[in-house]
Amino acid sequence: MFGSEKKLNDMAARLRPDLSREALGVGPDFPGIAPNPVLSRDARKRNAELRTGALALGVLVDWREISSGGSPRVALMLDVETIGGISFRGIADENLTITEITRLAPGQTFPVRYRPAVMDHYVALARDADPAHVQRLSDEIASRKRT
């Protein structure tokens, strides 16, 4: 209906260069930020899979506001470390409150969920994660870095 996916991605990169693959620090395999995840079938499926994904830790690098209609939607750029020792730049597409946005600062660590079978740079904040499990994960990752 609107043309090829490549044309849409190119147009999105021209309209919002701050959301381009290069600006987000991800490679060419990153599918991009959905203009409206509620209307995108792929984005709804991805978000459902991320809710049950594997737990990892993400350190906030930067963030970009995507939209502000209703509750603000932001793209969080995180350097993610998994329990298996894999590191990658993750992008979380999240609806945050104004209060949560004002508290964002580079270097903050967040529990995130990712899809190990896909590894497409998409992650989601793991708001439901058990604090004890997050602490064990953090300790495991820290001990691996020390050795």
N, C-alpha and C positions, 0 to 999 in steps of 0.2 A: 504494500500500500504506500509506504513512504520511501521506497527504494532499498538499496542494499544496506546491510548492517555496517559495512565499511563506510559508506557515505554518511550514515547516521553518526558513527563514532567520530568521523572527521568533522562533521558539523558541530557536534558537542564539544570537541576539542577547540574549535574556533570560538564558540560562544563562551565557554568556560575553560580557558587555558589552565586555570588553577586546578582543574579536575582531570587534566590529561594524564596519560600513563607516565610521562616523564616527570610531571610536577608531583605526582603521588609516589614516585620512586618505585614503580613496579615495571615489569617487563611487558613485552608485546603480547603475551598470552593472557594478560588481565582483560576480562571481558568488558570492564567499564562500569560506571555507576548508572543505575537505572534512573531515568528521569522521574518516574513515579513508581516506586516498588509495589504500590497497591494495584496498579494497572498492568504490571508486568508479570505474566505467568511464571517466567523463569526466576524472577526475583522472589516471588512468593514461595516457590519450591525451594530455592536456595535458603531463604530465611527459616523455613520449617526444618530443613536438614541441619542448619547451624544450631538450632535450639537443642539438638541432641548430639552435637558434635563432640569431639575430644577436647579436653581441657588443656590449656596452655597459658603462658604468661605473656602479656604484651606491654611494652614500654612505650608510652605516648611520645611520638616524634613531633607531630603537628596535627592540626585539624582545619577543616574548611566547612563553612556553612553552605549547605546545598539549597535549602529553602527555609522560609520563616513563616509560611502560612500555617496557622494552628500552632502546634508545638514545633520548635525549630528542629530541622533535620541536618545532621552534620556527618561529614566523612572524617573518621579518625584514622590517622596513619600511625601504625604501631609496629615496632620491631618485636616480632614474636619469637619466643623460644619454646620448643616443645619438650616433653619428657624424654623423647627419643633423641634429643640433641640437634634437631633440625631448626634452623633459624631462617626467617623470611620476613619481608615487609608485608604486613597485613593491613587491610582496609576494612573498617567497620562502618557500615551505613546505619546510623542510629538516630532515633528521635530522643532528644534530651530536653530537659526543662531549662529555663533561663538560669536557674540557680546552678544546675549541673554544668552548664557551659561556662559560667563565670569561675568555676573551680578548676577548669581544665588547665594543666600546666605541663609543658614538656618534661619528661622524666618520670611522670607518674606511672605506676605499674597497675595493670588491670588484669583480672582473670578473663580470658577469652575462650571461645569455642571455635574450632576450625574443622574442616572436613578432610581427614588424612587421605582418603581415597581420591580426592579431587585436587587439592593443593593449588587453588586458583587465586590466592591472595585474599579471599574473602574470609573475614572473621566476624564474630558477634560478641559483644560484651556478655560475660557469663554472670548476669545479675543473680541467678539462682544458685550459684556455686556454693557449696558448703565451705565456710571459712577454714575448717580444719583440713579439708582436702586441698585447698589452695595453699595453705601453709606447708603441707607435706610436699606439694609440687614445687614450691619456691625453694624449700630446703634441698630437694633432690637436684634441682637445676644449679643452685649455688655450690653444692658439693662437687658436682661434675666439673664446674668451672675452676675450682680450686686445685683439682688433681691434674 
